[in-house]
């Protein structure tokens, strides 16, 4: 697909969101007392780093997927379902798929996952990092203007890195569990407008993970809201089996329904 489409469509999405906010009258802030919420988020994602070495020893080459296939952008989406069990306690489920397949040319010979890939020949690269999470959070602060939650997230990652060049193909897959700290907050400017921060993160040991979003939310009605903002996802692992650190940046917009 023409990359110019992905370059332009986040701008069109933002313009459409702005038009909706301008044209639709607000009838009040989305109710914080809602029992359930569904949020569908879409946008574009760019990579600013994606370094790989598999396995993480002298038998393999450390190379950059970003240098091989470029920065992007690629389409991205995720879905949240939130259940506010009570005024203080809540659960949230997230499905956040991320995958691209692109072609490029290596400048030097690359050894990856038992395969050897020659320089100067077209190479197809696939990168997948799907994330599925269950979060428990506790509302720590609830004032006129501020909302703060703290909790823990159980993350299941479904990852794959694959290279294919002619008859040579190699891949590495990983399905694993990661515990994360959850912090989120909101500042209410008015009945209709708020700014939100959402963080799942882990640091220390052989790896790290951060997923941070900063959004502006506009409530069309007590049930419906629109958001737009920026998300960054960064992290990776440095262990015997794999070295992979990546950094992705998102321009996002979402629709929220509370009930």
N, C-alpha and C positions, 0 to 999 in steps of 0.2 A: 504494500500500500504506500502511496506517496507520503513521504515524511512531512511534507508541507501541510498536509491535512492535520496531523497531530500537532504541528507547531501552531496552527491557527485556531484549532477548535477549543483549547482552554480559554482563549480570548473571547470567542463567541459565547462560551458557557458563562463566563463572568459577566459579559454584557447582558445576556438574557436574564441572569439572576438579578443584576442591578435594575433592569427594566421591571421585573416582577415586584421588587421591593418598592420601586417608585410608584407603580400603578395600583398595587393592591393595598387598600386601607387596612391598618392594623386594628384589631378589636381586642387587644390585650395580650399580655405576656403568656407564653405557654405555661400551663399550670405545673408548678413544682410538685404538686401533690398527686400527679398522675401515677397510676400503678404500673403501666407498661409504656415502653417507647420503642419505636422502630426507626432506625436511621439508615438511609441508603446514601452512600458517599461515592462520588465519581470524580475523575480528574485525569491529570497527566502526570507522569513520573519521569524524572531524569536521574541518571546515575553520575555521581562525581568521583566515585572510586569503586573498583571491584577487582581486587587482587586475589589471585588463586594460585595455590601450589598443592597438588594432590598426587601422591602422599607428600607429607611435609618433611622431606629428606632429600639427599643429593641425587636420588634417582629421578626426581621430577624437577620441572622448571617453574619458577615463579613468574607469572605473566599477568597482564592487565586485560580483563575482558572489556573494560572501557576503551582502551586503546585499540582493541581488535574490532569492536562493533560500533563504537561511538557512545555519545551521551544519552541518546534517545531524542525525543520523548516517546513513551509508550502509554497506552490507556491503562488506567488503574481504577479499581473499585473495591469497596468493602461494605459489609452490612453489620450493624449492631442491633442487638435485641436486649433491652434492659427491663428488669423486673425489680421494682421497688417494693421489697417485702414489707417494709414498714417505713416510718418517717426517717429512721436512721440507717437501716440495713438494706442493701441491694445486691443483686447479681446482674452481671452483664456477659453476654456471649458475643464473640466477634468471629467473623470469617473474612480473611483478608488475603485473597489470592494475588500473586505477583509472578509473572512469567513473560519472557520474551525469547524469540528465536531470530537471530540476525546473522549475516555473513560478513566476513572480513578476511584480511590477509596478514599473516604473521611476518614480522621482519626477520626473525631468527627461528631456528629449530626449537620446537617446544615439545617436551616430554610431559604427558599428562595421563594419569590413571592407567599406566601400562602401555599407552599408545604414543607414537612419535609422529609429529606433525611438521611438515616441511615449510620453509619460508616461501613466500611468493605464490602460493596456491590458495584458491578460495576455500575458506573454512567456515562451516556453519556452527554457530555456538548457541546453545540453549541454556538459559539460566532460570531456575524456578526457586522461589522461596515463599511458599504458602504458609500462612500463619492462622491458627485456630486457637482462640483463647477463652477462658472462663475466668471472670473477675468477681471477687467479693469486695465490696467497698462499704465503708462506714462514714456517714455524714458527720464530720467533725465540727463544722461551723455552719450555721444557718442564721444570718442576720438580714437586715433590710437590703443590703447591697451585696453581701458576700455569701458564696457557697463553697465549702471545701470538703472533699472526700479523700480518704486514705484507705488503702487495702492491699490485696495481693492478687496476682494474676498467674494462673497456670496456663502456660503456652505450649502448644504442640506445633512443631515446625516440620514441614514437608519440603525438603530441599533437594535440588538436582542441578548438577553442572555437567554438560555434555558437549563434546566436540566431534565433528564429522568432516573428514576431508577425503573425498573419493571413496575408496574401499576401507579406509581407516576410521574407526569410531571408538570412542572411549567415553565413559561416564562415571560419575560418582553420585550416589544418592544417600540421603540421610533423613531419618525419621526420629525425632527426639523431643524430650520434654525439657522446658526451661521455666524456672520460677522467677517471677518478676515482681518488683514493687510497683504499686499503682498509686498515683496522686492525680487528682483533678480538681479544678476550681472554676468558678464563674464570678464575674463582676457584673451586676445589673445596673446599666445606665438609666434605664427607664422601664416602663411596663412592656415595651416592645423590643428593646435592644439589650444585648449582653455580649460580653467577650468571654470565651471559654478557653481553658488550658487543659490538656489531657496528656498524661505521661505514664507509660509502662517502661521500666528500665531495670537493668542489672549491670553491675560493674564488679570486676575482681576476678581472680583466678585466671584461667587460660582464655577467657573470652569476655565479651560484653554485648549488651543489646539496649538500644534506646529507640523508642517510638514516641515522638512528641508532636502534638498538633496545637496550633493557636488559630482560633476561628472567631469570626464575628457572627452572631446569631440574631436573626430578626423573626419575631413571632407574628405570623399572619393572623392567627386566631389562638384561642386557648389550646387547640389541638395541633395545629400545623405551624412549622417553623422552617426557615431557610438558613443555611450557613454558607460561609465562604472563608477560605483561609489557606494556611501553609502547614504542611506536615513534613517532618524529616524522620527517616529511619536509618539507623547506623548501627554497625556492630559486626561481630564475627567471632571466629575461634582460631586459636593457635595451639593445636595439639598434634600428636604424632601422625594421626590419620589424615588431617586436613589443615591447611592454612587458607582461610578465606575471610577477608574483611571488605565490607561494601558499605556505601553511603548513597542513599536515595533521597531525592527531594521532590515533593508533590505540590502541585497547585490543585486545590480541591474545592468542591461545593457539595452540599448535601441537602436532603429533604428529611425532615423529622415529623413523625406522627405520634402523638401521645394519646393514650387512652386508658 
